[in-house]
Amino acid sequence: EYSEYKMIIEGASRLEAPSFDRQKIFDGIKEKTPAKKEVKAKRLIPNWVYGAAAAIVLFLGYMFMFNETNYTAGFGQKIAFNLPDDSEVQLNSGSKVSFDPGSWADDRSLTLDGEAFFKVKKGATFTVNTKEGKVTVLGTQFTVNSRNGLYQVKCYEGKVSVSVDGKEAMLELGDAVLLQDGSLKKQQFEAESPEWLSGETRFNNIPILQVVEEIERQYGVTILGKKNLNSDTFTGRFTHNDLDQTLKTVFVAMEIPYTFDGNTSVSILK
């Protein structure tokens, strides 16, 4: 048995252990191992930030598209201003003008509620829009009075085109047009400029209720009982600096009884 063990030992001593390349083995393992994906961290932005940004964009867009300019003359006031093209506007008491300055170069148009005198620079079409109708000019001087059922246009220079519900009238110097009972009625006048610019208002066959409302606007007063007035018309004038005299001029001439406390309280008794 000893001889057999000896032979085994001698044979084993002649065997060589296989060599191992550690780097090669490591590289093989690395190739077979799935690579981990690199995950980048993201900064989360709250939804309200996007909402606020959208609201700001919409607001700025609205302001850009609807950047309307308004001028208002209160009761007992008159104001004057220039439009973007240097056309001149004078507003009578209780009147308002609005327009978009951003589009003025392409569209010379405005909206009027009340009465105004215009000196229009020559150029593209100039349009005054009112509830009752539309006035179109190129370069001229004219007035438009549009309020509470009254619609009157006067031409002081050049030519003026007036359009109301499909009905049209062309005015020249000294021509006026008044909307009555759905029709445009032409009139003539001689004034070189609107009387109200110099503190006086004239009427030619105007319903008495509209005359009384003009007194309220010019003096900043409220006249009680005016709704009881009949449909009579008034032709005449009154000044803007003496309420007592104005009441006498209108009410006495029209045989309308009234009371006046000497200050701002006026009542019609009929």
One Martini backbone bead per residue (centre of mass of N, CA, C, O) as a GRO file, in nm:
protein
  270
    1GLU     BB    1   0.057   0.063  -0.019
    2TYR     BB    2   0.284   0.256  -0.007
    3SER     BB    3   0.356   0.242  -0.308
    4GLU     BB    4   0.086   0.370  -0.407
    5TYR     BB    5   0.102   0.646  -0.265
    6LYS     BB    6   0.365   0.730  -0.395
    7MET     BB    7   0.260   0.740  -0.687
    8ILE     BB    8   0.043   0.956  -0.645
    9ILE     BB    9   0.226   1.183  -0.546
   10GLU     BB   10   0.411   1.194  -0.794
   11GLY     BB   11   0.181   1.257  -0.998
   12ALA     BB   12   0.076   1.522  -0.865
   13SER     BB   13   0.347   1.682  -0.891
   14ARG     BB   14   0.317   1.692  -1.220
   15LEU     BB   15   0.084   1.879  -1.188
   16GLU     BB   16  -0.079   2.178  -1.324
   17ALA     BB   17  -0.209   2.465  -1.239
   18PRO     BB   18  -0.422   2.673  -1.346
   19SER     BB   19  -0.430   2.984  -1.482
   20PHE     BB   20  -0.527   3.318  -1.356
   21ASP     BB   21  -0.700   3.608  -1.493
   22ARG     BB   22  -0.832   3.850  -1.312
   23GLN     BB   23  -0.902   4.078  -1.516
   24LYS     BB   24  -1.055   3.895  -1.720
   25ILE     BB   25  -1.271   3.799  -1.525
   26PHE     BB   26  -1.383   4.084  -1.450
   27ASP     BB   27  -1.461   4.164  -1.737
   28GLY     BB   28  -1.667   3.936  -1.781
   29ILE     BB   29  -1.858   4.007  -1.552
   30LYS     BB   30  -1.918   4.300  -1.645
   31GLU     BB   31  -2.051   4.221  -1.921
   32LYS     BB   32  -2.291   4.042  -1.780
   33THR     BB   33  -2.365   4.296  -1.632
   34PRO     BB   34  -2.610   4.505  -1.598
   35ALA     BB   35  -2.651   4.823  -1.663
   36LYS     BB   36  -2.697   5.110  -1.499
   37LYS     BB   37  -2.912   5.362  -1.506
   38GLU     BB   38  -2.905   5.699  -1.535
   39VAL     BB   39  -3.050   5.918  -1.299
   40LYS     BB   40  -3.213   6.219  -1.327
   41ALA     BB   41  -3.283   6.490  -1.160
   42LYS     BB   42  -3.591   6.662  -1.104
   43ARG     BB   43  -3.748   6.970  -1.115
   44LEU     BB   44  -4.034   7.059  -0.959
   45ILE     BB   45  -4.312   7.244  -1.086
   46PRO     BB   46  -4.564   7.400  -0.996
   47ASN     BB   47  -4.874   7.446  -1.135
   48TRP     BB   48  -4.923   7.746  -1.044
   49VAL     BB   49  -4.703   7.871  -1.219
   50TYR     BB   50  -4.833   7.817  -1.494
   51GLY     BB   51  -5.098   7.965  -1.433
   52ALA     BB   52  -4.976   8.244  -1.379
   53ALA     BB   53  -4.839   8.280  -1.654
   54ALA     BB   54  -5.098   8.261  -1.826
   55ALA     BB   55  -5.243   8.501  -1.696
   56ILE     BB   56  -5.037   8.717  -1.777
   57VAL     BB   57  -5.056   8.680  -2.082
   58LEU     BB   58  -5.359   8.743  -2.105
   59PHE     BB   59  -5.351   9.025  -1.980
   60LEU     BB   60  -5.152   9.154  -2.181
   61GLY     BB   61  -5.326   9.095  -2.430
   62TYR     BB   62  -5.572   9.257  -2.340
   63MET     BB   63  -5.430   9.532  -2.308
   64PHE     BB   64  -5.340   9.548  -2.605
   65MET     BB   65  -5.631   9.515  -2.744
   66PHE     BB   66  -5.787   9.700  -2.491
   67ASN     BB   67  -5.663  10.011  -2.505
   68GLU     BB   68  -5.868  10.225  -2.371
   69THR     BB   69  -5.971  10.562  -2.416
   70ASN     BB   70  -6.101  10.814  -2.185
   71TYR     BB   71  -6.339  11.091  -2.198
   72THR     BB   72  -6.483  11.312  -1.938
   73ALA     BB   73  -6.769  11.527  -1.891
   74GLY     BB   74  -6.913  11.669  -1.653
   75PHE     BB   75  -7.122  11.836  -1.490
   76GLY     BB   76  -7.032  12.165  -1.564
   77GLN     BB   77  -6.836  12.066  -1.796
   78LYS     BB   78  -6.533  12.120  -2.000
   79ILE     BB   79  -6.331  11.958  -2.256
   80ALA     BB   80  -5.992  11.925  -2.396
   81PHE     BB   81  -5.843  11.737  -2.678
   82ASN     BB   82  -5.614  11.514  -2.833
   83LEU     BB   83  -5.546  11.313  -3.077
   84PRO     BB   84  -5.302  11.118  -3.221
   85ASP     BB   85  -5.337  11.325  -3.494
   86ASP     BB   86  -5.432  11.618  -3.368
   87SER     BB   87  -5.707  11.612  -3.329
   88GLU     BB   88  -5.987  11.798  -3.213
   89VAL     BB   89  -6.155  11.801  -2.884
   90GLN     BB   90  -6.484  11.904  -2.753
   91LEU     BB   91  -6.654  11.868  -2.451
   92ASN     BB   92  -6.948  11.852  -2.327
   93SER     BB   93  -7.160  11.820  -2.097
   94GLY     BB   94  -7.214  11.495  -2.029
   95SER     BB   95  -6.956  11.351  -2.179
   96LYS     BB   96  -6.817  11.083  -2.405
   97VAL     BB   97  -6.494  10.943  -2.505
   98SER     BB   98  -6.378  10.660  -2.712
   99PHE     BB   99  -6.055  10.486  -2.778
  100ASP     BB  100  -5.787  10.336  -2.982
  101PRO     BB  101  -5.454  10.416  -2.998
  102GLY     BB  102  -5.322  10.155  -3.129
  103SER     BB  103  -5.528  10.183  -3.407
  104TRP     BB  104  -5.533  10.477  -3.526
  105ALA     BB  105  -5.355  10.463  -3.788
  106ASP     BB  106  -5.586  10.255  -3.919
  107ASP     BB  107  -5.835  10.373  -3.716
  108ARG     BB  108  -6.039  10.656  -3.724
  109SER     BB  109  -6.212  10.588  -3.432
  110LEU     BB  110  -6.510  10.663  -3.230
  111THR     BB  111  -6.695  10.711  -2.923
  112LEU     BB  112  -7.015  10.875  -2.855
  113ASP     BB  113  -7.154  11.035  -2.549
  114GLY     BB  114  -7.307  11.316  -2.664
  115GLU     BB  115  -7.111  11.621  -2.698
  116ALA     BB  116  -6.910  11.739  -2.987
  117PHE     BB  117  -6.613  11.897  -3.112
  118PHE     BB  118  -6.451  11.881  -3.440
  119LYS     BB  119  -6.099  11.884  -3.553
  120VAL     BB  120  -5.996  11.744  -3.849
  121LYS     BB  121  -5.749  11.589  -3.984
  122LYS     BB  122  -5.618  11.519  -4.263
  123GLY     BB  123  -5.709  11.194  -4.418
  124ALA     BB  124  -5.838  10.947  -4.320
  125THR     BB  125  -6.101  10.817  -4.214
  126PHE     BB  126  -6.348  10.965  -3.995
  127THR     BB  127  -6.519  10.822  -3.703
  128VAL     BB  128  -6.848  10.859  -3.548
  129ASN     BB  129  -6.986  10.675  -3.291
  130THR     BB  130  -7.329  10.594  -3.216
  131LYS     BB  131  -7.632  10.487  -3.119
  132GLU     BB  132  -7.785  10.628  -3.372
  133GLY     BB  133  -7.503  10.680  -3.543
  134LYS     BB  134  -7.294  10.792  -3.828
  135VAL     BB  135  -6.982  10.971  -3.882
  136THR     BB  136  -6.815  11.086  -4.189
  137VAL     BB  137  -6.472  11.187  -4.259
  138LEU     BB  138  -6.162  11.358  -4.345
  139GLY     BB  139  -6.169  11.697  -4.319
  140THR     BB  140  -6.307  11.883  -4.043
  141GLN     BB  141  -6.597  12.061  -3.897
  142PHE     BB  142  -6.790  11.937  -3.612
  143THR     BB  143  -7.100  11.822  -3.468
  144VAL     BB  144  -7.216  11.596  -3.201
  145ASN     BB  145  -7.550  11.494  -3.083
  146SER     BB  146  -7.584  11.211  -2.845
  147ARG     BB  147  -7.890  11.183  -2.652
  148ASN     BB  148  -8.180  11.071  -2.545
  149GLY     BB  149  -8.285  11.070  -2.869
  150LEU     BB  150  -8.074  11.273  -2.959
  151TYR     BB  151  -7.982  11.378  -3.310
  152GLN     BB  152  -7.705  11.595  -3.405
  153VAL     BB  153  -7.561  11.761  -3.699
  154LYS     BB  154  -7.279  11.986  -3.766
  155CYS     BB  155  -7.136  12.198  -4.023
  156TYR     BB  156  -6.825  12.411  -4.037
  157GLU     BB  157  -6.654  12.222  -4.241
  158GLY     BB  158  -6.684  12.089  -4.528
  159LYS     BB  159  -6.771  11.740  -4.508
  160VAL     BB  160  -7.064  11.534  -4.409
  161SER     BB  161  -7.146  11.200  -4.316
  162VAL     BB  162  -7.474  11.060  -4.253
  163SER     BB  163  -7.579  10.760  -4.061
  164VAL     BB  164  -7.921  10.603  -4.030
  165ASP     BB  165  -8.055  10.320  -4.085
  166GLY     BB  166  -7.978  10.371  -4.411
  167LYS     BB  167  -7.973  10.671  -4.372
  168GLU     BB  168  -7.865  10.964  -4.565
  169ALA     BB  169  -7.638  11.256  -4.525
  170MET     BB  170  -7.511  11.559  -4.675
  171LEU     BB  171  -7.282  11.796  -4.546
  172GLU     BB  172  -7.230  12.143  -4.527
  173LEU     BB  173  -7.180  12.447  -4.480
  174GLY     BB  174  -7.452  12.517  -4.254
  175ASP     BB  175  -7.535  12.229  -4.199
  176ALA     BB  176  -7.805  12.029  -4.066
  177VAL     BB  177  -7.910  11.738  -3.865
  178LEU     BB  178  -8.224  11.581  -3.762
  179LEU     BB  179  -8.362  11.338  -3.557
  180GLN     BB  180  -8.708  11.263  -3.654
  181ASP     BB  181  -8.915  11.012  -3.657
  182GLY     BB  182  -8.679  10.848  -3.828
  183SER     BB  183  -8.575  11.121  -3.959
  184LEU     BB  184  -8.380  11.327  -4.169
  185LYS     BB  185  -8.345  11.675  -4.091
  186LYS     BB  186  -8.283  11.961  -4.243
  187GLN     BB  187  -8.066  12.240  -4.163
  188GLN     BB  188  -7.983  12.581  -4.074
  189PHE     BB  189  -7.685  12.782  -4.005
  190GLU     BB  190  -7.446  13.062  -3.884
  191ALA     BB  191  -7.239  12.963  -3.712
  192GLU     BB  192  -6.881  12.928  -3.663
  193SER     BB  193  -6.947  12.802  -3.378
  194PRO     BB  194  -7.016  12.664  -3.100
  195GLU     BB  195  -7.190  12.811  -2.844
  196TRP     BB  196  -7.089  12.634  -2.595
  197LEU     BB  197  -6.791  12.743  -2.604
  198SER     BB  198  -6.924  13.044  -2.499
  199GLY     BB  199  -7.177  12.984  -2.293
  200GLU     BB  200  -7.404  12.862  -2.502
  201THR     BB  201  -7.748  12.755  -2.583
  202ARG     BB  202  -7.912  12.628  -2.871
  203PHE     BB  203  -8.251  12.609  -3.015
  204ASN     BB  204  -8.443  12.408  -3.272
  205ASN     BB  205  -8.708  12.244  -3.221
  206ILE     BB  206  -8.693  12.122  -2.918
  207PRO     BB  207  -8.765  11.927  -2.683
  208ILE     BB  208  -8.817  12.020  -2.358
  209LEU     BB  209  -8.677  11.784  -2.214
  210GLN     BB  210  -8.396  11.829  -2.350
  211VAL     BB  211  -8.358  12.112  -2.236
  212VAL     BB  212  -8.366  12.040  -1.934
  213GLU     BB  213  -8.125  11.840  -1.946
  214GLU     BB  214  -7.922  12.064  -2.028
  215ILE     BB  215  -7.943  12.226  -1.772
  216GLU     BB  216  -7.836  12.006  -1.586
  217ARG     BB  217  -7.555  11.979  -1.718
  218GLN     BB  218  -7.453  12.281  -1.701
  219TYR     BB  219  -7.534  12.306  -1.366
  220GLY     BB  220  -7.558  12.046  -1.184
  221VAL     BB  221  -7.870  11.964  -1.173
  222THR     BB  222  -8.198  11.878  -1.040
  223ILE     BB  223  -8.513  11.830  -1.205
  224LEU     BB  224  -8.815  11.806  -1.090
  225GLY     BB  225  -9.080  11.674  -1.298
  226LYS     BB  226  -8.989  11.632  -1.608
  227LYS     BB  227  -9.169  11.378  -1.690
  228ASN     BB  228  -9.441  11.572  -1.715
  229LEU     BB  229  -9.381  11.666  -1.979
  230ASN     BB  230  -9.445  11.751  -2.279
  231SER     BB  231  -9.406  11.774  -2.650
  232ASP     BB  232  -9.295  12.035  -2.661
  233THR     BB  233  -9.117  12.294  -2.819
  234PHE     BB  234  -8.791  12.467  -2.844
  235THR     BB  235  -8.691  12.814  -2.914
  236GLY     BB  236  -8.357  12.909  -2.822
  237ARG     BB  237  -8.173  13.038  -2.528
  238PHE     BB  238  -7.886  12.986  -2.298
  239THR     BB  239  -7.690  13.032  -2.034
  240HIS     BB  240  -7.404  12.917  -1.806
  241ASN     BB  241  -7.414  13.165  -1.551
  242ASP     BB  242  -7.754  13.165  -1.495
  243LEU     BB  243  -8.001  12.993  -1.358
  244ASP     BB  244  -8.234  13.185  -1.307
  245GLN     BB  245  -8.246  13.298  -1.599
  246THR     BB  246  -8.282  13.027  -1.743
  247LEU     BB  247  -8.554  12.947  -1.618
  248LYS     BB  248  -8.705  13.192  -1.727
  249THR     BB  249  -8.650  13.157  -2.029
  250VAL     BB  250  -8.794  12.875  -2.046
  251PHE     BB  251  -9.049  12.853  -1.850
  252VAL     BB  252  -9.196  13.115  -1.917
  253ALA     BB  253  -9.217  13.073  -2.225
  254MET     BB  254  -9.369  12.775  -2.164
  255GLU     BB  255  -9.558  12.785  -1.915
  256ILE     BB  256  -9.386  12.670  -1.655
  257PRO     BB  257  -9.417  12.573  -1.347
  258TYR     BB  258  -9.198  12.673  -1.066
  259THR     BB  259  -8.923  12.607  -0.839
  260PHE     BB  260  -8.668  12.813  -0.655
  261ASP     BB  261  -8.408  12.839  -0.398
  262GLY     BB  262  -8.128  12.973  -0.527
  263ASN     BB  263  -7.955  12.711  -0.592
  264THR     BB  264  -8.040  12.358  -0.670
  265SER     BB  265  -8.357  12.367  -0.638
  266VAL     BB  266  -8.582  12.210  -0.876
  267SER     BB  267  -8.942  12.242  -0.961
  268ILE     BB  268  -9.202  12.099  -1.127
  269LEU     BB  269  -9.570  12.158  -1.112
  270LYS     BB  270  -9.711  11.978  -1.363
   0.00000   0.00000   0.00000
